[in-house]
Amino acid sequence: MTGKDSVVLVDKDTVPQIMATGEKKGAMVTLATVESQPNKAAERGKAMRQVIAAFVANLGTINTGLIFGFSAVVIPQLQAADSLIPVDESQSSWVASLSAIGTPIGCLLSGYVMDNFGRKKALIATQIPTIIGWIVIACASNVGMIYAGRVLTGFGSGMVGAPARVYTSEVTQPHLRGMLCALASTGISLGVLIQYTLGAFTTWKFLSGVSIIVPVAALILMLLMPETPNYLVSKQKPEKARRSLARLRGSSYNIDREVEQLQSFAAKTNASGKKSLSLRETVQALVHPSCLKPFAILTIYFMMYQFSGVNTITFYAVEIFRDSGTTMDKNTCTILLGVVRLIFTIVGAILLRRCGRRPLTFISGIGCGFTMVGLGVYLYFKHQWDTAVPPIEPTATWFPVACIFIFITTCTVGFLVVPWVMIGELYPMKVRGLVGGFTTCMAHSFVFIVVKTYPFLTHVLERHGTFILYGCFSFVGTIFFYLCLPETKGKTLQEIEDYFSGRTKTLKKPKAGTNGQQHDENDGQQMLLANGTKPAVLSPEKNKLLP
């Protein structure tokens, strides 16, 4: 190539690229490469198929909401004078918290089942103890049977958490992933609302019988769903992965390209070297920075968010409204609380795609802090009014109700959505199921601690002191989130894993024009460097971003 002649270089890769070079007055002239425009259908699979798969996978999370909301309506009925099974305050706290004892065990088991038998089989297995648990509660003739049923349903709830989120993250494409991963949080809020609503009009035995419908439906529908292509590739089953993708993406989608990308990434991370990891390899993967760093971040996240008081409000909603001094009907307030939680869970899922993880977390931390402190201050004055001689009639009884509703609103858009979505994003592929189970185990362990210690704290610190303590936890958590929580919006799972592995220094997008090289993420154009070096060709997967 001499003088003003030019030569066209064709890169015969998956995505054709044309690069032209020429010389003028001894200087190299750079020309933008022209990249063939891909067929839109080949770039993005059929969205409805992915939505259906994600919806079925997250049906079991509705059951988690049923378990959470059950104690709020059953405890007042058990404490009533005409109760078939009368309970005292200590027994009531066990009814509320025992589900959270079985949950961590289920979380740990789900990780093992998910990584060794598949995401689909894990989601099927999780429904069995849940169905048995609801049957035991519905047939209970003493408080011991209620305890046993709560442990079993909690065990099933723990098993469904990580598989539902990992399955969703692996069967959906990046432009849908963030919103669909939030289906789990939406399912929990829907389950809570169902229990609050039915519990206001029915007996707890009937409520237990109705609750069986959800896990039965989840089990049957999950039998019809495919295994995730990521798992099948990691187990060296590329043909099954292609069939799975055909069902999830449609016939017009470029299935071979995605399978090749999954195989390439699995080879880079040694995720497909063997059909199963040895004990030593598993331990090495668990103590690797790509696993330890996100595990530490999410564990602290869950601790801070649970100690903000969200599940105290959820599990003891009727009792808290009764003791707040409001003149409104406690059951009506509880139902409205469930409606608000469901609405703002959906809002949080939508905002997650637009705003990212960090801003929503800050909204939750600051909002929960101010509302819990505000509720605590009001309850302090109410305590003074009640103990005065003669007692003083409470004023501004709308204020504690407003604090609780604003608390649920701000908590739901961030705390109830973000960490659960990040379970499916942050962890490396080869131990994603196992460490996801560990994380949900820690999350539900904190649920048990918070729910079980609430009656104790109200005796030691009074109710007002307990809620002020919860508010302080939220403020401290906000500082931690500001310093340590990464923003994963707009990042692929591979980019996130590279960041925690140390292969890349930051998750922030590189500035255009750095080192004389520019990348246009929208049209895929690349520039030839002035010194004649060929720029690196980015995998098409890098252009598919997490919402």
Steps between C-alpha positions, in 0.01 A plus 500: 500500500675813375422858399135583499390143448282349766419150597184372656556262789209275581481349846305179453381481859153442632420866430661608169711813519655703215811705567661726241846653525678742279810724491508865421816708519670234713234512771256224591135596458245329722160408363203375697425139440167404364326225689218307348170573665377185674149376471310632803329166553838329503628746762205478737293193560127495559436695819172328589666157524754636745231680700298178531804299610590763760141521623473123552838488675387772741158355583657341805600841633129584540501219756783677685272802530217277626734374773612852593147639518347197674625583850365857485142372470522168686652633825207732586261210431700262720516758779124561490288378792308251280811353332502124435873497581570779754860629511694739723749769393798262494316244288386776267859606438588140412207477259630813328868411493517121459457521123828690493674211679422255221581753230883512539517120483301507178728771363813291556344188349370691199851609403623140495195374309517789253866450407492119490153417369400818319298815557177342375515197730580724795187708432289184478640348820441815702121473470472160674579606863291813450191300402548264797550796737175673403308171536642454852397854603151459350451178700663630822333413829771646725768767485771236442351412162495869406870517596578195281306638205673838528843334498411294190356795309804706598727222376325504163511880492877488553546251219313711244682832551833452324382257224219734394736795461785305342261326257352836402840665449620209282196458274448871428697737280669805653239753382232308696706358785483779758124541478422126492737420787288740707202266448614313811453808716167571329390143572584535869304826524203342320505207744504738798202691358303178441548393863417843640180517292371146553609501865271793576194295399588131550636268767865403505413135424320594180787735414748212532292282268478771233877557522565146372380603152810711424776236552292237318463729197870589511602132503277402205595796279873467570491148356423660162794744505850441351826487696717813473752506210774628734471194721488260205814654346680480836417127502633457143158450340505751212230322296256513791597864550407570135161334546444699819587827323270411210211478747603818682597723205306373197605356164616834349760559773871435439522207741842374392664834573369514859603140566850577368517805727393293801757232415773760453429664834470162674842405360651830617372447853561123497129452567468218249822313560315227684138402539528571873759672715704305752490605866836672468396688186176607665684634805746684276214656307323604822807674646588672173452880505238472223284315753609638837465870413138488378409257780628745763319792335166318473520348849548844655229637270250240625598556862448877475174469311352240737596707806324798344186332637325400178409148609404615847236715328405213265474226765335711772302745284160458668651519849710810416200686355300408810768634735575814297195679638336555161122522485495318163399133482815290540398240240420769244839662562671164457327428168586848370859442610509184290362690200763774538776240529388323182463822300839634596671166442384528139611865494838392638537239226435766236729756664773236529529502122510879479682614813736217591570323829680768704244787478211273603705367790571853622129587482421198718776563753418866556121454484498205742727683740285814527166315516611253769647779712181701446283204605719442804475864609121495469475175699720659768251785543209253488666304781524823702134580431386148599695502831397853599257546787237541376577350154516748215304438180748438211509762227605482132418129488548514122874557547609142596289360214665743258846400628426130447362554149789725393741247652352217290502721190867597524612159624325315219647690204857419607556260789234250394616489137869586456687236709285216371566603140872528569515138621449400137752757373808512722616141543727297268330242279662184637384556860208735438247253634700403808598848613154628408365245747748621764387857445129427531586292807662804661208721394240278663717447808478876550122475449479250787720710728301819437155340530586293806674785687226758439292403809820491710612843378158650572539388864857630531482820292121546483337522158623851434862407576478194273385701199758772558766224506371371166525851356862532612584171325359645176716813524817296567410270211465795264859603572620146426303484174644832386856378558483136390198417281589472127264613225423206269246673279607471135751220566500141377549212741844444345608859558387484864693177558810647332478801733485296822772266368731797450519458122354850466551790739159662486141444394471856376478551126828613337500857375476539125829571328723348768843410357385607155243222481124550501220252528145576404288255693189578301607429143806284566744724302871473575788727396839389375769643725724772359807286557357226278410254778182303458255572778365215707175360368243497778274201536141583401402389851679805640249721321207332675462682826333428827212739554 
